[in-house]
């Protein structure tokens, strides 16, 4: 079977794509008995996880270390989730591990995400790595990544998303995310707005916590940042979010004895960092920017960065269901006078009826199918922002790569 056939088979065997709980993971890991001798870092949070992983991978790799990274979700191909340094793992190795996992744990009924997580774990355990980095899929406490023997944990941010699984307020969501923290293990917390409830929950984990604006801070002025921790680092023309930058720099300090990295390499790498699908310019003129912002907090932050007037802006959007985007949709007229809504090809996405019902009446909108995107992107006559679900952003990115466009962060 191909990778896609394997994953389709797994999805058909389960009632839901999301199966919270650690029982299946723990049972499988007991059978596999992987025992890494390197740091295992988990990156959780509502937004900024992918950028944090990308930054750490890039820095450790350039410093000469072997890094295994697991991300979720992918933009185009599932291979993107498994990387050794900056190279995706090839199909043959992934399929080999799928078959081994099936032989060892067929009776456990691993979910889609659990299968991918243990695939990454096995590949990395057998690859003689210096450090492993795992991006949490959903929440933290009941996420598959939380079954792994973590040495370090990072929380990039805490905001509303996936409320049907994590709770309806930030405090509840924080408690779920703090589930990846370990007693007496390092935990970097980059959320700047911690409530009393969050602070209490954080203390109860027993983790060695390093909290932004306490153990370290980031002073920012537009795209210039200064990190102040055990060291002081300056960054100019750096597009990475200050909270993510702080989390990355503090984590590098905490692993310095095992994984020494020169300060000038950190500064150069972060200032040059290009994270796929994060305010990424795929076309120069007229400019087209793509971004995977898909919840209210991420979209608001994205729109703050948009430099063009609403009268000269087109947006192309699509969203997964269960996203709290009603307020965002109702305010899009402040940023664009023409909005293209992409009707996706399955019912996991927001319908055109919901889109139209929540859009301001003064905005001109178009409805197109997912298949029509590949023609429509070449007809844009003004600055365009494509954002929302990974499927749309990944598709648009692939269209430009196929035509040989040079893609860079704006």
RAMO-V238287 format. One record per residue. RES is the residue in three letters. SS is DSSP state (helix for helix, strand for strand, loop for the rest). PSI is psi as a letter, one per 20 degrees, with the letter a starting at -180 (none if undefined). OMEGA is omega in whole degrees, -180 to 180 (none if undefined). Layout:
# RAMO-V238287
res-><RES | RES>
ss-><SS | SS>
psi-><PSI | PSI>
omega-><OMEGA | OMEGA>
This chain:
# RAMO-V238287
res-><UNK | UNK | UNK | UNK | UNK | UNK | UNK | UNK | UNK | UNK | UNK | UNK | UNK | UNK | UNK | UNK | UNK | UNK | UNK | UNK | UNK | UNK | UNK | UNK | UNK | UNK | UNK | UNK | UNK | UNK | UNK | UNK | UNK | UNK | UNK | UNK | UNK | UNK | UNK | UNK | UNK | UNK | UNK | UNK | UNK | UNK | UNK | UNK | UNK | UNK | UNK | UNK | UNK | UNK | UNK | UNK | UNK | UNK | UNK | UNK | UNK | UNK | UNK | UNK | UNK | UNK | UNK | UNK | UNK | UNK | UNK | UNK | UNK | UNK | UNK | UNK | UNK | UNK | UNK | UNK | UNK | UNK | UNK | UNK | UNK | UNK | UNK | UNK | UNK | UNK | UNK | UNK | UNK | UNK | UNK | UNK | UNK | UNK | UNK | UNK | UNK | UNK | UNK | UNK | UNK | UNK | UNK | UNK | UNK | UNK | UNK | UNK | UNK | UNK | UNK | UNK | UNK | UNK | UNK | UNK | UNK | UNK | UNK | UNK | UNK | UNK | UNK | UNK | UNK | UNK | UNK | UNK | UNK | UNK | UNK | UNK | UNK | UNK | UNK | UNK | UNK | UNK | UNK | UNK | UNK | UNK | UNK | UNK | UNK | UNK | UNK | UNK | UNK | UNK | UNK | UNK | UNK | UNK | UNK | UNK | UNK | UNK | UNK | UNK | UNK | UNK | UNK | UNK | UNK | UNK | UNK | UNK | UNK | UNK | UNK | UNK | UNK | UNK | UNK | UNK | UNK | UNK | UNK | UNK | UNK | UNK | UNK | UNK | UNK | UNK | UNK | UNK | UNK | UNK | UNK | UNK | UNK | UNK | UNK | UNK | UNK | UNK | UNK | UNK | UNK | UNK | UNK | UNK | UNK | UNK | UNK | UNK | UNK | UNK | UNK | UNK | UNK | UNK | UNK | UNK | UNK | UNK | UNK | UNK | UNK | UNK | UNK | UNK | UNK | UNK | UNK | UNK | UNK | UNK | UNK | UNK | UNK | UNK | UNK | UNK | UNK | UNK | UNK | UNK | UNK | UNK | UNK | UNK | UNK | UNK | UNK | UNK | UNK | UNK | UNK | UNK | UNK | UNK | UNK | UNK | UNK | UNK | UNK | UNK | UNK | UNK | UNK | UNK | UNK | UNK | UNK | UNK | UNK | UNK | UNK | UNK | UNK | UNK | UNK | UNK | UNK | UNK | UNK | UNK | UNK | UNK | UNK | UNK | UNK | UNK | UNK | UNK | UNK | UNK | UNK | UNK | UNK | UNK | UNK | UNK | UNK | UNK | UNK | UNK | UNK | UNK | UNK | UNK | UNK | UNK | UNK | UNK | UNK | UNK | UNK | UNK | UNK | UNK | UNK | UNK | UNK | UNK | UNK | UNK | UNK | UNK | UNK | UNK | UNK | UNK | UNK | UNK | UNK | UNK | UNK | UNK | UNK | UNK | UNK | UNK | UNK | UNK | UNK | UNK | UNK | UNK | UNK | UNK | UNK | UNK | UNK | UNK | UNK | UNK | UNK | UNK | UNK | UNK | UNK | UNK | UNK | UNK | UNK | UNK | UNK | UNK | UNK | UNK | UNK | UNK | UNK | UNK | UNK | UNK | UNK | UNK | UNK | UNK | UNK | UNK | UNK | UNK | UNK | UNK | UNK | UNK | UNK | UNK | UNK | UNK | UNK | UNK | UNK | UNK | UNK | UNK | UNK | UNK | UNK | UNK | UNK | UNK | UNK | UNK | UNK | UNK | UNK | UNK | UNK | UNK>
ss-><loop | loop | helix | helix | helix | helix | helix | helix | helix | helix | helix | helix | helix | loop | loop | loop | loop | loop | loop | loop | loop | loop | helix | helix | helix | helix | helix | helix | helix | helix | helix | helix | loop | loop | loop | loop | loop | loop | strand | strand | strand | strand | strand | strand | loop | loop | loop | loop | helix | helix | helix | helix | helix | helix | helix | helix | helix | helix | helix | helix | helix | helix | loop | loop | loop | loop | strand | strand | strand | strand | loop | loop | loop | loop | loop | loop | loop | helix | helix | helix | helix | strand | strand | strand | loop | loop | strand | strand | loop | loop | helix | helix | helix | helix | helix | helix | helix | helix | helix | helix | helix | helix | helix | helix | helix | helix | helix | helix | loop | loop | loop | helix | helix | helix | helix | helix | helix | helix | helix | helix | helix | helix | helix | helix | helix | loop | loop | loop | loop | loop | strand | strand | strand | strand | strand | loop | loop | loop | loop | loop | loop | loop | loop | helix | helix | helix | helix | loop | loop | loop | loop | strand | strand | strand | strand | loop | loop | loop | loop | loop | loop | loop | helix | helix | helix | helix | loop | loop | loop | helix | helix | helix | helix | helix | helix | helix | helix | helix | helix | helix | loop | loop | loop | loop | loop | strand | strand | strand | strand | loop | loop | loop | loop | loop | loop | helix | helix | helix | helix | helix | helix | helix | helix | helix | loop | loop | loop | strand | strand | strand | strand | strand | loop | loop | loop | strand | strand | strand | strand | strand | strand | loop | loop | strand | strand | strand | strand | strand | loop | loop | loop | strand | strand | strand | strand | loop | loop | loop | loop | loop | loop | helix | helix | helix | helix | helix | helix | helix | helix | helix | helix | helix | helix | helix | loop | loop | loop | loop | loop | loop | loop | loop | helix | helix | helix | helix | helix | helix | helix | helix | helix | helix | loop | loop | loop | loop | loop | loop | loop | strand | strand | strand | strand | loop | loop | loop | loop | strand | strand | strand | strand | loop | loop | loop | loop | helix | helix | helix | helix | helix | helix | helix | helix | helix | helix | loop | loop | loop | loop | helix | helix | helix | strand | strand | strand | strand | strand | strand | loop | strand | loop | loop | loop | loop | loop | helix | helix | helix | helix | helix | loop | helix | helix | helix | loop | loop | loop | strand | strand | strand | strand | strand | strand | loop | loop | loop | loop | loop | strand | loop | loop | helix | helix | helix | helix | helix | helix | helix | loop | loop | loop | loop | loop | strand | strand | strand | strand | strand | strand | helix | helix | helix | helix | helix | helix | helix | helix | helix | helix | loop | loop | loop | strand | strand | strand | strand | strand | strand | loop | helix | helix | helix | helix | helix | helix | helix | helix | helix | helix | helix | helix | helix | loop | loop | loop | loop | loop | strand | strand | loop>
psi-><q | r | g | h | g | g | h | h | g | g | h | h | i | q | h | q | i | p | n | q | q | i | g | g | g | g | g | g | h | h | g | g | l | q | n | q | j | r | q | o | p | p | o | r | r | g | q | i | g | g | h | g | g | g | g | g | g | g | g | g | g | h | i | j | q | p | p | p | q | p | r | p | a | r | g | g | q | h | h | h | h | o | q | o | c | j | p | q | q | r | g | g | h | g | h | g | h | g | g | h | g | g | h | h | k | h | i | h | l | q | r | g | h | g | g | h | g | h | g | g | g | g | g | h | h | j | j | m | r | h | q | q | p | p | p | q | g | o | d | g | g | j | q | h | h | i | i | q | n | p | h | q | q | p | o | h | r | o | a | p | q | l | h | h | h | i | r | j | r | h | g | g | h | g | g | g | h | i | i | i | q | q | p | j | q | p | o | p | o | j | p | i | m | p | r | h | g | g | g | g | h | g | h | i | h | j | q | n | q | o | p | q | j | f | h | r | r | p | p | q | n | d | j | p | q | p | p | o | c | h | r | p | p | q | p | q | l | p | i | q | p | h | g | g | g | g | g | g | g | g | g | h | g | h | j | h | h | h | m | p | p | q | h | h | h | g | g | g | g | h | h | i | p | o | p | p | j | o | l | p | o | i | q | g | p | q | q | p | p | q | p | j | p | j | r | g | g | g | g | g | g | g | h | h | i | p | i | q | q | h | i | k | p | q | q | p | q | q | q | q | r | j | p | m | j | g | h | g | g | i | j | h | i | i | i | q | i | p | p | o | p | o | o | r | k | r | j | i | q | p | r | h | g | g | g | h | h | j | q | q | h | i | p | p | q | q | p | q | r | h | h | i | g | h | h | h | h | i | j | p | j | r | p | p | o | p | r | c | q | h | g | g | g | h | g | g | g | h | g | h | h | h | j | j | q | p | p | r | q | none>
omega-><173 | 178 | -179 | 179 | 176 | -175 | 176 | 178 | 179 | -179 | 180 | -178 | -178 | -177 | -178 | 177 | -179 | -179 | -178 | 179 | -176 | -173 | -178 | 179 | -179 | -180 | -180 | -178 | 175 | 180 | -175 | 177 | 174 | -176 | -178 | 179 | -178 | 176 | 175 | -174 | 175 | 179 | 178 | -180 | -179 | 180 | 177 | -178 | -177 | 178 | 179 | 178 | -178 | -180 | -180 | 179 | -178 | -178 | -180 | -179 | -179 | 178 | 175 | -180 | 175 | -173 | 171 | -180 | 179 | -179 | 178 | -8 | 176 | 179 | -174 | -178 | -178 | 178 | 180 | -176 | -176 | 179 | 167 | -167 | -177 | -178 | 176 | 176 | -175 | -176 | -174 | -179 | 178 | -179 | 177 | -179 | 174 | -178 | 178 | 179 | 179 | -180 | -176 | -173 | -178 | -175 | -174 | -180 | 179 | 177 | 177 | -177 | 179 | 177 | -180 | -179 | -180 | 174 | 178 | -178 | -179 | 180 | -176 | 180 | -176 | -173 | 179 | -176 | 174 | 180 | 174 | 179 | -178 | 173 | 178 | -180 | -175 | 177 | -179 | -174 | -177 | -179 | -178 | -179 | -177 | 177 | -176 | 180 | -174 | 176 | -179 | 177 | 179 | 170 | -175 | -177 | 178 | 178 | -176 | 173 | 179 | -176 | -180 | 179 | -168 | -177 | -171 | 179 | -175 | 180 | 180 | -180 | 179 | -180 | 177 | -178 | 179 | 178 | 180 | 179 | -177 | 177 | 179 | 175 | -176 | 177 | 179 | -177 | -176 | 176 | -175 | -176 | 180 | 177 | 177 | 179 | 179 | -180 | 178 | 179 | 179 | 179 | -177 | 179 | -177 | -179 | 171 | -169 | 177 | -169 | 179 | -177 | 172 | 179 | 180 | 177 | 176 | 177 | -172 | 172 | -174 | -178 | 177 | -177 | 171 | 177 | 180 | 178 | 172 | 175 | 176 | -178 | 179 | -178 | 177 | -177 | -178 | -175 | -178 | -179 | -177 | 180 | 179 | 178 | 179 | 180 | -180 | -177 | 180 | 178 | 178 | 176 | -177 | -180 | -173 | -178 | 178 | -174 | -177 | -180 | 179 | -179 | -178 | 177 | 177 | -178 | -178 | -176 | -178 | 178 | -180 | -171 | 174 | -179 | -179 | 176 | 177 | -175 | -173 | 180 | 180 | 180 | -177 | -177 | -12 | -175 | 172 | -179 | 176 | -179 | -178 | 175 | -173 | 171 | -171 | -178 | -179 | -179 | 178 | 178 | 178 | -176 | 175 | -178 | -174 | -171 | -172 | 180 | -179 | -179 | -178 | -176 | 169 | 175 | 174 | -171 | 169 | -175 | 169 | 174 | 176 | 173 | -179 | -173 | -176 | 180 | 179 | -180 | -177 | -178 | -177 | 179 | 177 | -173 | -178 | 177 | 177 | -177 | 178 | 179 | -178 | 175 | -177 | -169 | 170 | -172 | 176 | -174 | 178 | -178 | 178 | 179 | 179 | 179 | -177 | -177 | -175 | -178 | 177 | -174 | -177 | -177 | 173 | 180 | 174 | 175 | 177 | 177 | 178 | -179 | -178 | -178 | -174 | 175 | -173 | -176 | -178 | -176 | -177 | -177 | -180 | 179 | -174 | 176 | 177 | -178 | -180 | -172 | 180 | -177 | 179 | -177 | 178 | 180 | -180 | 179 | -179 | 179 | 180 | 178 | 180 | 179 | 175 | 178 | 174 | -176 | -180 | 176 | -179 | none>
